């Protein structure tokens, strides 16, 4: 399994309960993809440099994940189709 850093920008108008449900949904998705979640970081609401899907602000969430390489593509497909997600970025973390 490889380590990945997943950063997700979600709509800023999500209520606290909706954001918690999104985090729980992500944790369940990673577990179904045979992965593990390490550290979760909520970076808060920030103004975007440009409008994305008619949104000027977004909430930034970040996870450190351990996933098999084959599962990253499935994870990205789910994130692309999620209506709450504005943008996402998955980066492979190499241990040196």
Buried (B, 14 or more C-beta within 10 A) or exposed (E): EBBBBBBBBBBBEBEEEEBEEBBEEBBEBBEEBEBEBEEBEEEEEEEBEEEBEEBEBBBBBBBBBBBEEEBBEBBBEBBEEBEBBBBBEBEEEEEE
